[in-house]
Amino acid sequence: MHDHDTSERLASYADVLAGELPDAWSSSYLPPDAKDDLAQLAERIWDLDLVSESLADHPLRQAAVLSRPDGAQLVVLDRHDERDGFLVAAVAPRALPDEAYRAVPEPNGIALADDPFLSAEQVAGDLLARYDHALAQVRHNALGGLQPSQPDRLVLTWQPDGSVAAAPVGNAAGTVLEQHGFLQDPQSGIYRLGADDTQAQARALRAIGPQLEALGIGTALQHPASRTVPTTAPASTPPTPAGARASASRVR
């Protein structure tokens, strides 16, 4: 059972850790009565090793979530062994499709000592480096080789099936695309214009240029770039509940 002192210790540790990490991280504490939030968080813990094994025996009862402005998240949780300290693990982004995670190795979590200042160095030099690399791979996969658009430049990419796609764009550009038949995928945010009617497609592409230019947004039309993000790890499945993965590995 978690008492007040234990909860306060975890929250305070996470606050200090967030302040010591590179870039701007914030910390939020999830208490034992936040059962739904804890359950959803447990399903997104991106680990197949230490943290997964721990959650198999000790389901998540409290946690602290560290968040970075770009959407990256880490979770700090209790360490159930004879040593002081905590565990920290990466959190898989909520909005990306499962297919984007295939062939991307899990940035498995690590154990931390009871000193958040030393732990920040360990997280920055180890877990964060692997997490950022995995995030880049997953986001690249989700884009399907598309070059991301910029606030002042919309990149349209021809697809092998003849459709045209654009990586996530701002609200203004997105409205223009939707007005001309582009449909947005709710998970990846990518806009696509089908090739069922090539004449309608051509009219749409001609029309959006001047409209976007009036909004101060340039356009570029290109063929898809080759997908060359390297990985040396074996293929893995999309993130699934860490506790369930650990249980399955023990059954085998």
N, C-alpha and C positions, 0 to 999 in steps of 0.2 A: 504494500500500500504506500502511496506517495503522500508524505506529509508536507506541511507548508515549507519547512526548511529545504527539503529536497527540491521542490518546485522552484523556490527562489534561487537555489544554487544553480540549477540548469538555466533559468532565464538570465541570471546575472552573467554566467559564463558565456552564453551565446551573445549577449550584448557586447561584452568586451571583445570577443572573437570577431564579431562583425566589424567593430571599429578598427581592428588591427589588420584586416584583410585589404589587399590592394583594390582600388576602385571604391565606389560608394555602395556599401552593403548595409541593409537594415535588418533588424531582428524582430520577430514576433513569436510570442509564446502560446502554445496550444495546451491548455490544462486538461486533466483527466476527464472533465465533463464535456469536452468538445469531441464527443465520440464520432460523430459523422465526419468532421474535418480530419480527425486522426485516421479514420478508416480510408478516406480518399487519399490522404498523404501516403499511407503505407503502400497503396497500390502503385504509386508513382516513384517509389524509391528505386533508384537505378543501380542495382547491386546484385551480384551472384556469388558473393563470397562472405566476408566477415559479418556484415550487417544483415544479410539474408539469413545466415545461420543464427544470429542472435534473435531475430524476429520470429524464427520458427519456434523458439522456446519461450520467448518473452514478447508477446504482442505489444504494439505501441500503446502506451498508457499516458504519455506526455511527450512533447517534443518542442523544439524551437526551430523555426524556419528562417533561414538567412536568405534575403532576396537582393538581387542586383537589378539596376534599372533596365537592363536588356532582357529581363525575364529569367535569367539563370537563378537557380535556387539550390541551397544546401539544407540538409536537415541535421540537427544535433539531437542525439537521443541518449538515453541512459546506457551505461556499460555494465552488464550483469556478469562480472567476474570478480576476482579477488583484488583487482587493482582499482585505484581511483582514476577518475577521468570520465570521458564520454566517447561515443562513436559519432562520426560524421559521414554523411553519404550525399551523393548527388541526387537531385530530383529530376525526373524526366519531364520535359515540357508537356503541358496538357494539350496544346492545340495541334500538335503534329500527328499525321496519320501513322498507324502501326507500321506500314510498309517502309517508312523512312528509317526505322531502327534496324532493319535487317542488315546483317554484315557489319554492324557497328559494335565494337566491344564495349561492355559495360565499364564505366569509370568507377570501379568498385571503391567502397568507402574504406576508411582507416580508423584506427583507434587513436585517441588523443589522451595526453597526460592531463593532470589537473591544473595545468598552467596555461591559460588561454593565450598568453603572449608568445610562448614557445610554440603552442599549437597552431597559431596563425602562420608562423613561418613554415610549419610542416604542411599545412593545408595549401598554402600558396605555392610551395615548391613541388608538391606531389599531386594531390587530388585535383586542385584547380587546373593544373596544366593538362591532366588527362580529361577532365570534364569539358574544358573549353575545346579540346580537340574533338571529342565525341560530339559535342553540340554542333561544331562546324560541319562534321560529316552528316549528321542527321538533318540539319537545316538544308544542306546542299542536296541531299536525297529528296527532301520534301519539295524542293524547287524543281526537281527533275532536270537539272542542268541549266535552268533559267538564270540569267543575270539579274540580280535584284534591281528594281527601279529606285531612283532617288527622288527626293521631293520636287526637284525641278526637271526631272528627265524620266520619261516612261519608256521602258524597254519592252518591245513586243518581239516574241520569238516564235518562228515557224516551228511546228511540231511535225514528226514523221507522218502523222495521219492527215496532215493538211490543215489542222486547226492552228490557231494563233493563241499564245498564252502570254500573260504578263505577271510577274511576281508581285507580291503585295504592294499596293500603292496607297496614297492618301485618299481621304474621303472625296475630295473634289474630282480627282482623276477617276476614282472608282465610279462615281455617279455618271460621268461621261461614258465610261465603258459600258455600264449597265444600260444606258439609254440606246446603245447601238448593238445590243444583243449579247454582250459578254455575260457569262455566268460565273459567280464566285464560288469556289469550293469552301465550305464553311470551316474545314479543318486546316488547310494550308494557307487559305487566303488568296490563292492564285485565281486570276480571272482567265477564262477561256472562251474563245469564239470558234464555234464549230465550222466545218467545211462542207456541210450538207448542201448549202446554196452558195456556190463560189461567187456568183455575181453580188449577192447580198453581202457576202464577206468583204469583197473588194470595195463596195460602197461604204461599208462601215469603216474600213481602214482609211479611206480617203476623207471621211467626214470627221473622224476624231482628231486628226492632226490640227486643223485650224481651231477647233474648239479648245483643245488643250493649250495651244499656243496663246490663245486669248487669256488663259489663266496663268500664263508665265511658265508653262510646262512644255519642254521639248519632247520629241519622240524619236525613237530609233527602232528600226526593224532589222532583225538578224536571224541567222540560222542558229540552232542550239549548239552550245559549247559542249565539247566532250567532257564526260564525267570522270575526272581524274583524281578525285580525292583518294589518297592512298590508305590502305589498311592492311596490317600484317596479321591481324587476329582472325580466328575462324569465325564463320557466320554465326550470329546469335539471333534469338527470337526477339520480338518486341517486348518492351517492359511488361512484366506481369507482377502481381503482388509478391514482394520479396519473401514474405513468410511462406507463401505457397510454393515458391521455387525451392526454398531450402528444404521444405518437407518432402518435395518430390525427389530431390537429390538423395535424401536419406533413404527413401523407399528403394531407390535403385541400388 
